Amino acid sequence: MIIEVIKRIKYCIYADRIGPDIPFTHWMLHFNSTMNRLCKKKMGFFGKNAEVRAGAYIEKCSNVHIGNDVVIRPTTIIFASNDAKIIIEDNVLIGSGVHFYVDNHKFDKRDIPIIEQGYYSKDIIVQEGSWIGANSIILAGVTIGKNAVIGAGSIVTKDVKESTVVVGNPAKVIKEING
């Protein structure tokens, strides 16, 4: 059992992920100084005044770039991969429970089970000043434009133009922000 504990501690320290399922580093998210040290070490980029709060999950941290003044709230899930990045630019507001997924299953062949068709990966980019409402889902290949608003609970399957408000499943434009 001691060997298992040592292996688990090593895994937690060196894993390219952050989350409650990685307890030997997750505690670090409870304190600003250790949170900063952990995130700067693991992330592709971690900006000034950025935060990852306890309860958030980040997979493939080395392909996640978080800009200045961005807070990743509890229950947010960020799944980057070896083949695709998630880039969140400066001053982006993200509600709790938002999910980001860069991978999606292929399902274009009728005679092959979906699990055997593989998957594709595409980057997600959230541009400066955007706001993503709580419990929204951002799917592979989406770019959210500068100062765009994603309504709470929306599922974003396509690019969002800058200064627009989108809501729903799938997310649709309901308003352009003027002025």
Secondary structure as GFF3:
##gff-version 3
##sequence-region A 1 179
A	DSSP	alpha_helix	2	14	.	.	.	ID=ss1
A	DSSP	beta_strand	17	18	.	.	.	ID=ss2
A	DSSP	alpha_helix	23	26	.	.	.	ID=ss3
A	DSSP	three_ten_helix	27	30	.	.	.	ID=ss4
A	DSSP	alpha_helix	32	42	.	.	.	ID=ss5
A	DSSP	beta_strand	45	46	.	.	.	ID=ss6
A	DSSP	beta_strand	51	52	.	.	.	ID=ss7
A	DSSP	beta_strand	57	59	.	.	.	ID=ss8
A	DSSP	three_ten_helix	61	63	.	.	.	ID=ss9
A	DSSP	beta_strand	64	66	.	.	.	ID=ss10
A	DSSP	beta_strand	71	72	.	.	.	ID=ss11
A	DSSP	beta_strand	77	79	.	.	.	ID=ss12
A	DSSP	beta_strand	86	88	.	.	.	ID=ss13
A	DSSP	beta_strand	93	94	.	.	.	ID=ss14
A	DSSP	beta_strand	99	101	.	.	.	ID=ss15
A	DSSP	beta_strand	103	105	.	.	.	ID=ss16
A	DSSP	three_ten_helix	114	116	.	.	.	ID=ss17
A	DSSP	beta_strand	119	121	.	.	.	ID=ss18
A	DSSP	beta_strand	124	126	.	.	.	ID=ss19
A	DSSP	beta_strand	131	132	.	.	.	ID=ss20
A	DSSP	beta_strand	137	138	.	.	.	ID=ss21
A	DSSP	beta_strand	143	144	.	.	.	ID=ss22
A	DSSP	beta_strand	149	150	.	.	.	ID=ss23
A	DSSP	beta_strand	155	156	.	.	.	ID=ss24
A	DSSP	beta_strand	164	167	.	.	.	ID=ss25
A	DSSP	beta_strand	172	176	.	.	.	ID=ss26
###
